[in-house]
Amino acid sequence: MKVLLLAGGFGTRISEESNLKPKPMIEIGGMPILWHIMKIYSSYGFNDFVILCGYKGYYIKEYFANYFLHRSDVTINLEDNSLEVHKTFSENWKITLIDTGLNTMTGGRVKRAKDYINNEPFMLTYGDGVSNVNVKELVDFHKSHGKHMTVTTVQPDGRFGAIEMNDEGSVSKFLEKPKGDGGWINGGFFVCQPEVIDYIENDSTIFEKDPMENLAKDSQIMAYKHDGFWKPMDTLRDKNQLSGMWENDKAPWKIW
């Protein structure tokens, strides 16, 4: 089963770094967050990726085209223009990189991958968020219900800390980052039947709008509830938090 990765957005909310590189290539612990996401899938045996590029897509293409150069020690002989690779670090990955257009919306990017899906079920997620979701259980759940789509739902942490107190105002506990209002949101990590593509009209289609809303109206979406770790990298603060987890060996998404 192929894994589609949305990696074409502008990343305007983290412009401190995305003005130089696409958001999925912003590094956590010295490796692009896109690499971290791919490692999550690879840990469960899914190694066939389709990266949906847009903004600064050449940066992503260059990185994977020269993966050995980025990840290994090399000796370069300028006399004969030869390159010798030492201490090779490689992955058992097949990667297709598609230029889906600079201003194409999320749905349009997915639709442009139609020829690469081969009319088979596929997985899809965003190129800027990590989780310890059990991908095997997710896929098994999808296969069990027979609907067109499974969406992983999550309960994000509240933005601010909270205080637990009684009616008289006596404080009993401080909660650093409690869950939000109890609502479940779209956490990405989709599993889709090829019929999902038919719900996408054109490049201007936002995947999370008409396609998902119409799939819901047709009773073709099931939710896989994930109550473990999930965190998007929307801001520089998020990036620093994820980096801190990684550097302190407390990264819940590192399941490999």
BAMIVEX-150334 format. One record per residue (C-alpha): y, z, x; residue number from 1. Coordinates in steps of 0.5 Angstrom, whole numbers. Example, Ala and Ser with C-alpha at 12.3 -4.5 7.8 and 13.67 -1.06 7.14 Angstrom:
<nodes>
NODE      yy      zz      xx     n
NODE      -9      16      25     1
NODE      -2      14      27     2
</nodes>
This chain:
<nodes>
NODE      yy      zz      xx     n
NODE       0       0       0     1
NODE       7      -2       3     2
NODE      13       3       3     3
NODE      19       0       2     4
NODE      25       4       5     5
NODE      32       3       2     6
NODE      37       3       9     7
NODE      43      -2       7     8
NODE      48       3       4     9
NODE      55       4       7    10
NODE      54      12       8    11
NODE      61      13       7    12
NODE      60      21       6    13
NODE      58      21      13    14
NODE      63      16      16    15
NODE      64      20      22    16
NODE      57      17      24    17
NODE      56      11      20    18
NODE      62       7      22    19
NODE      58       6      28    20
NODE      51       5      26    21
NODE      47       5      19    22
NODE      46      12      16    23
NODE      39      11      17    24
NODE      39      11      24    25
NODE      43      17      25    26
NODE      39      22      29    27
NODE      36      28      28    28
NODE      33      31      34    29
NODE      34      25      38    30
NODE      30      20      33    31
NODE      33      16      27    32
NODE      32      20      20    33
NODE      29      13      18    34
NODE      24      15      24    35
NODE      22      22      21    36
NODE      21      19      14    37
NODE      16      14      17    38
NODE      13      19      20    39
NODE      12      23      14    40
NODE       8      17      11    41
NODE       5      15      17    42
NODE       2      22      17    43
NODE      -2      20      10    44
NODE      -4      13      13    45
NODE       1       9      10    46
NODE       3       5      16    47
NODE       6      -2      13    48
NODE      13      -1      12    49
NODE      19      -6       9    50
NODE      26      -4      11    51
NODE      31      -6       6    52
NODE      37      -7      11    53
NODE      44      -9       9    54
NODE      50      -5      13    55
NODE      49      -6      20    56
NODE      42      -8      19    57
NODE      42     -11      26    58
NODE      42      -4      29    59
NODE      36      -3      25    60
NODE      32      -9      28    61
NODE      34      -8      35    62
NODE      32      -1      35    63
NODE      25      -3      33    64
NODE      25     -10      36    65
NODE      26      -6      43    66
NODE      22       0      41    67
NODE      18       1      47    68
NODE      25       0      51    69
NODE      28       6      47    70
NODE      22      10      47    71
NODE      19       9      54    72
NODE      20      10      62    73
NODE      21       3      64    74
NODE      22      -1      71    75
NODE      26      -7      71    76
NODE      26     -12      77    77
NODE      32     -16      76    78
NODE      30     -21      82    79
NODE      25     -24      77    80
NODE      27     -21      70    81
NODE      21     -17      69    82
NODE      20     -11      65    83
NODE      14      -6      67    84
NODE      13       0      61    85
NODE      11       7      63    86
NODE       9      13      59    87
NODE       8       8      53    88
NODE      10      12      46    89
NODE       8       7      40    90
NODE       6       8      33    91
NODE       1       4      29    92
NODE       6       1      24    93
NODE       7      -6      22    94
NODE      15      -7      20    95
NODE      18     -12      16    96
NODE      26     -12      16    97
NODE      29     -16      11    98
NODE      37     -17      10    99
NODE      38     -16       3   100
NODE      46     -17       3   101
NODE      52     -13       5   102
NODE      54     -11      -2   103
NODE      47     -11      -6   104
NODE      46      -5     -10   105
NODE      39      -1     -10   106
NODE      36      -5     -15   107
NODE      38     -12     -12   108
NODE      35     -10      -5   109
NODE      28      -8      -8   110
NODE      28     -15     -12   111
NODE      29     -18      -6   112
NODE      23     -16      -3   113
NODE      19     -19      -8   114
NODE      16     -24      -4   115
NODE      13     -19       1   116
NODE      10     -14      -4   117
NODE       5     -19      -6   118
NODE       4     -17     -13   119
NODE       1     -10     -11   120
NODE       3      -3     -12   121
NODE       8       0      -7   122
NODE      12       6      -5   123
NODE      19       6      -5   124
NODE      24      12      -2   125
NODE      31      12       1   126
NODE      33      12       8   127
NODE      37      18       8   128
NODE      32      24       6   129
NODE      26      28       8   130
NODE      21      32       5   131
NODE      14      35       6   132
NODE      12      32      -1   133
NODE       4      31       0   134
NODE       4      23      -1   135
NODE      -3      23      -2   136
NODE      -3      27      -8   137
NODE       3      23     -10   138
NODE      -1      17     -10   139
NODE      -7      20     -13   140
NODE      -2      23     -19   141
NODE       1      16     -20   142
NODE      -6      12     -20   143
NODE      -9      18     -25   144
NODE      -3      16     -31   145
NODE      -3       9     -31   146
NODE       4       8     -32   147
NODE       9       3     -28   148
NODE      13       8     -24   149
NODE      12      15     -21   150
NODE      18      19     -19   151
NODE      18      25     -15   152
NODE      23      30     -18   153
NODE      26      36     -14   154
NODE      30      42     -16   155
NODE      36      42     -10   156
NODE      38      49      -7   157
NODE      45      51     -10   158
NODE      51      49      -6   159
NODE      53      56      -5   160
NODE      50      63      -5   161
NODE      49      67     -11   162
NODE      50      75     -12   163
NODE      45      78     -16   164
NODE      48      84     -21   165
NODE      47      88     -27   166
NODE      51      88     -33   167
NODE      56      94     -30   168
NODE      57      90     -24   169
NODE      52      93     -19   170
NODE      50      89     -14   171
NODE      43      89     -12   172
NODE      41      83      -8   173
NODE      45      77      -4   174
NODE      41      70      -5   175
NODE      43      65       1   176
NODE      42      59      -3   177
NODE      38      60     -10   178
NODE      36      54     -13   179
NODE      41      50     -18   180
NODE      41      50     -25   181
NODE      34      49     -26   182
NODE      34      42     -27   183
NODE      30      37     -24   184
NODE      33      31     -21   185
NODE      31      24     -18   186
NODE      28      26     -11   187
NODE      26      19      -9   188
NODE      19      18      -6   189
NODE      17      13     -12   190
NODE      10      10     -13   191
NODE      11       3     -17   192
NODE       7      -2     -20   193
NODE       9      -9     -19   194
NODE      12     -10     -26   195
NODE      18      -5     -24   196
NODE      21     -11     -21   197
NODE      21     -15     -27   198
NODE      26      -9     -30   199
NODE      31     -11     -24   200
NODE      36     -17     -26   201
NODE      40     -19     -20   202
NODE      43     -16     -14   203
NODE      48     -12     -18   204
NODE      43      -8     -21   205
NODE      43      -1     -19   206
NODE      36       1     -19   207
NODE      37       8     -22   208
NODE      41       6     -28   209
NODE      38       0     -32   210
NODE      31      -1     -29   211
NODE      29       7     -29   212
NODE      33       8     -36   213
NODE      29       2     -39   214
NODE      22       4     -36   215
NODE      24      11     -39   216
NODE      25       8     -46   217
NODE      18       4     -45   218
NODE      15      11     -43   219
NODE      13       8     -37   220
NODE      15      13     -32   221
NODE      12      20     -30   222
NODE      15      25     -26   223
NODE      11      28     -20   224
NODE      14      35     -19   225
NODE      15      37     -12   226
NODE      17      45     -11   227
NODE      17      44      -4   228
NODE      22      42       2   229
NODE      27      37       0   230
NODE      34      35       3   231
NODE      38      29       3   232
NODE      43      27       9   233
NODE      49      26       5   234
NODE      54      29      10   235
NODE      55      31      17   236
NODE      54      39      15   237
NODE      47      36      12   238
NODE      46      33      19   239
NODE      47      39      23   240
NODE      43      43      18   241
NODE      37      38      19   242
NODE      38      38      27   243
NODE      38      45      27   244
NODE      32      46      23   245
NODE      29      41      28   246
NODE      31      44      34   247
NODE      29      51      32   248
NODE      22      48      31   249
NODE      23      50      23   250
NODE      23      43      20   251
NODE      19      43      14   252
NODE      18      36      14   253
NODE      15      35      21   254
NODE       7      35      18   255
NODE       5      31      24   256
</nodes>
